[in-house]
């Protein structure tokens, strides 16, 4: 009967897992003082190069600290400016509306003892026109809705009624509350009644 023993590795063979990757198995490195990773052969740092690198590092740290401080100051300043802007955002509009408020005070004072409804109406019309002109100068514009087609981006339908004529079917018959634009933006949708 033949010997069924599995062959055992030769104990004199070199373990391949411990050999460096650039050498063949069983071969030892001939260079006992090989340069380590990151070192360059023949390049030694001189004291002059070391002090130059330290000076550059210090300069970069200084620039970084100055930039970080400048950015913090910028953030602090813009936060303060934003808070101030929110406090006074309506100041320009309020200053523009003060003359209208003065007109209301004068109208109330001059019409408190009058029985003439025409004088009261006239003073209200004058103040209304002045207020409307002031708001138009600030970018407020009324929306024209009555008789036009319904647009859900501009109008809010409250109810539907039978159309008084054939040409008003599916169109806006009446306007309950006027809509307004501020510049190009809708700031209030018109509340309308549709004809069916």
C-alpha positions in Angstrom: 0.0 0.0 0.0 1.3 3.4 -1.0 2.1 6.1 1.6 -1.0 8.4 1.7 0.6 11.1 3.7 0.0 14.6 2.5 3.2 16.5 1.7 4.4 18.7 4.5 5.9 22.1 3.7 9.6 22.2 3.9 10.5 24.0 7.2 13.4 25.7 5.5 11.1 27.5 3.1 10.5 31.2 3.8 7.0 32.2 4.9 5.6 34.2 1.9 3.3 36.3 4.0 6.1 38.0 5.9 8.2 38.7 2.8 8.2 42.3 1.4 6.1 42.7 -1.8 9.0 43.8 -4.0 11.2 40.7 -3.2 10.7 37.2 -4.4 9.6 34.6 -1.7 12.5 33.5 0.4 14.7 36.5 -0.6 15.7 39.0 2.0 16.2 42.8 1.4 19.7 43.8 0.6 19.1 47.4 1.8 19.1 47.5 5.5 18.7 51.4 5.6 16.0 51.8 3.0 14.2 55.2 3.1 10.9 55.2 4.9 7.7 56.3 3.3 7.6 60.1 2.8 11.4 60.4 2.8 13.3 61.3 -0.3 16.7 59.8 -0.8 19.5 62.3 -0.6 17.2 65.1 0.6 18.0 66.2 4.1 16.2 69.2 5.7 18.6 72.0 6.4 17.9 74.4 9.3 17.4 77.2 6.7 14.6 75.2 5.0 13.0 74.4 8.4 12.9 78.0 9.5 11.5 79.1 6.1 8.7 76.5 6.3 7.9 77.6 9.9 7.7 81.3 8.7 5.4 80.3 5.9 3.2 78.3 8.3 3.0 81.2 10.7 2.1 83.5 7.9 -0.7 81.2 6.7 -2.0 80.8 10.2 -2.1 84.6 10.6 -3.9 85.0 7.3 -6.4 82.3 8.3 -7.1 83.9 11.7 -7.6 87.4 10.1 -9.9 86.0 7.5 -12.0 84.1 10.1 -12.2 87.2 12.3 -13.2 89.4 9.3 -15.9 86.8 8.3 -17.3 86.8 11.9 -17.4 90.7 11.8 -19.2 90.5 8.5 -21.8 88.0 9.8 -22.4 90.2 12.9 -22.8 93.4 10.9 -25.2 91.9 8.3 -27.3 90.4 11.1 -27.6 93.8 12.8 -28.4 95.5 9.4 -31.1 92.9 8.8 -32.7 93.4 12.2 -32.6 97.2 11.7 -34.2 96.8 8.2 -37.0 94.7 9.7 -37.7 97.4 12.3 -37.8 100.2 9.7 -39.1 98.3 6.7 -42.5 100.1 6.7 -41.0 103.6 7.6 -41.1 104.9 4.0 -44.7 103.8 3.5 -45.8 105.2 6.9 -44.1 108.6 6.1 -46.0 108.7 2.8 -49.3 107.9 4.5 -49.0 110.6 7.2 -50.5 113.4 5.0 -53.5 111.2 4.4 -53.9 110.7 8.1 -53.6 114.5 8.6 -56.4 115.0 6.0 -58.7 112.5 7.8 -58.1 114.5 11.1 -58.9 117.8 9.3 -62.0 116.3 7.7 -63.3 114.9 11.0 -62.7 118.3 12.7 -64.4 120.4 10.0 -67.4 118.1 9.4 -68.3 117.1 13.0 -70.9 119.8 13.4 -72.2 119.9 9.8 -75.5 118.4 8.6 -74.4 118.7 4.9 -73.9 115.1 3.7 -72.4 116.5 0.4 -69.5 118.2 2.3 -68.8 114.9 4.2 -68.9 113.0 0.9 -66.6 115.5 -0.8 -64.0 115.4 2.0 -64.1 111.6 1.9 -63.6 111.5 -1.9 -60.6 113.9 -1.7 -58.9 111.8 1.0 -59.7 108.6 -0.9 -58.1 109.9 -4.1 -55.1 111.1 -2.2 -54.7 107.7 -0.5 -55.1 105.8 -3.8 -52.5 108.1 -5.5 -50.0 107.5 -2.6 -50.4 103.7 -2.7 -50.1 103.7 -6.5 -46.8 105.5 -6.2 -45.6 102.7 -3.9 -46.5 100.0 -6.4 -50.0 99.0 -5.4 -52.4 98.5 -8.3 -56.0 97.3 -8.3 -57.1 94.2 -10.2 -59.7 94.6 -12.9 -61.9 91.5 -12.7 -65.6 92.3 -13.5 -66.7 91.0 -16.8 -63.4 89.1 -17.4 -62.6 85.4 -17.5 -62.1 83.5 -14.2 -58.4 82.8 -13.4 -57.8 80.8 -10.2 -54.3 82.4 -9.9 -55.9 85.8 -9.6 -59.5 85.3 -8.4 -61.3 83.4 -5.6 -64.8 82.3 -6.5 -67.3 82.8 -3.7 -70.5 81.7 -5.4 -72.1 81.1 -8.8 -75.4 82.7 -10.0 -77.3 82.4 -13.2 -75.6 84.6 -15.8 -77.7 87.8 -16.6 -76.7 87.4 -20.3 -75.2 84.8 -22.6 -71.9 86.5 -22.9 -71.3 86.4 -19.1 -71.7 82.6 -18.8 -68.5 81.3 -17.2 -67.2 84.8 -16.6 -67.1 87.1 -13.6 -70.5 88.7 -13.0 -69.7 90.7 -9.8 -66.7 91.6 -7.6 -67.3 91.3 -3.8 -63.8 92.3 -2.8 -61.2 93.9 -5.0 -57.9 92.2 -5.6 -54.5 94.0 -5.6 -51.0 93.7 -7.1 -47.9 95.0 -5.5 -45.6 95.4 -8.5 -46.1 92.1 -10.4 -47.1 90.0 -7.4 -50.6 89.3 -6.3 -51.0 90.4 -2.7 -54.7 89.8 -2.5 -56.9 87.7 -4.7 -60.2 89.2 -5.9 -63.3 87.6 -4.4 -65.7 87.2 -7.3 -69.2 85.9 -8.3 -69.3 83.7 -11.4 -72.1 83.4 -13.9 -73.3 80.0 -14.9 
